[in-house]
Amino acid sequence: MHALIAFAIGPIGRYVVLGGILIAIIGGTYLKIQSDIRAKDEAARQRAAQTRIIEMEQRNDAFRRLETRDRCLAFRRDSGLPASKCD
């Protein structure tokens, strides 16, 4: 059966099929790497925001008096993180 398919598509067709498979594998790997990079970047921004929150809470009385959501919004916007997660 495989020999029949290989014969039917010919030598050029085999290279096209192999090329398509390689492109799919490389493309999938690239997308996975980009996804991992984005996740690590967001995690780093969240850690930095958490550090700033702790520092502000220790040093600024006015900030300590803010509602939890307002504190969250202040640092989410500052860090470039989505403010919708404060809800």
C-alpha positions as CSV (number, residue, x, y, z in Angstrom):
1,M,0.0,0.0,0.0
2,H,2.8,2.5,1.0
3,A,4.7,1.6,-2.2
4,L,1.6,2.3,-4.2
5,I,1.2,5.7,-2.6
6,A,4.9,6.5,-3.0
7,F,4.7,5.5,-6.7
8,A,1.6,7.5,-7.2
9,I,3.0,10.8,-5.9
10,G,6.5,10.4,-7.5
11,P,9.9,11.5,-6.3
12,I,9.0,15.3,-6.3
13,G,5.8,14.7,-4.5
14,R,7.6,12.8,-1.8
15,Y,9.9,15.8,-1.2
16,V,6.9,18.1,-1.1
17,V,5.2,15.8,1.5
18,L,8.4,15.6,3.6
19,G,8.9,19.3,3.3
20,G,5.4,19.9,4.6
21,I,5.9,17.6,7.5
22,L,9.2,19.4,8.4
23,I,7.6,22.8,8.2
24,A,4.7,21.6,10.4
25,I,7.2,20.3,13.0
26,I,9.4,23.4,12.9
27,G,6.3,25.7,13.1
28,G,4.8,23.8,16.0
29,T,8.1,24.0,17.9
30,Y,8.4,27.7,17.2
31,L,4.9,28.4,18.5
32,K,5.6,26.4,21.6
33,I,8.8,28.4,22.3
34,Q,7.0,31.7,21.8
35,S,4.2,30.6,24.1
36,D,6.8,29.7,26.8
37,I,8.6,33.0,26.4
38,R,5.3,35.0,26.8
39,A,4.4,33.0,29.9
40,K,7.8,33.6,31.5
41,D,7.6,37.3,30.6
42,E,4.2,37.7,32.2
43,A,5.4,35.8,35.3
44,A,8.4,38.1,35.6
45,R,6.1,41.1,35.4
46,Q,3.8,39.7,38.0
47,R,6.8,39.1,40.4
48,A,8.0,42.7,39.9
49,A,4.5,44.0,40.5
50,Q,4.3,42.0,43.7
51,T,7.6,43.4,44.9
52,R,6.5,46.9,44.2
53,I,3.2,46.3,46.1
54,I,5.1,45.0,49.2
55,E,7.4,48.0,49.1
56,M,4.6,50.5,48.7
57,E,2.6,48.9,51.5
58,Q,5.6,49.2,53.8
59,R,6.5,52.8,52.9
60,N,3.3,54.6,52.0
61,D,0.4,55.1,54.4
62,A,-2.0,56.5,51.8
63,F,-1.4,53.4,49.6
64,R,-2.2,51.1,52.6
65,R,-5.5,52.8,53.0
66,L,-6.6,52.1,49.5
67,E,-9.1,49.3,48.8
68,T,-7.6,46.0,47.6
69,R,-8.9,46.5,44.1
70,D,-7.5,50.0,43.8
71,R,-4.1,48.8,44.8
72,C,-4.3,46.0,42.3
73,L,-5.3,48.4,39.5
74,A,-2.5,50.7,40.3
75,F,0.2,48.0,39.9
76,R,-1.5,46.1,37.1
77,R,-1.5,49.3,35.0
78,D,2.1,50.2,36.0
79,S,3.3,46.7,35.1
80,G,1.5,46.5,31.8
81,L,-0.6,43.6,33.1
82,P,-4.3,43.3,32.3
83,A,-6.4,45.2,34.8
84,S,-9.3,42.8,34.3
85,K,-7.6,40.3,36.7
86,C,-8.3,42.7,39.6
87,D,-12.0,41.9,39.5
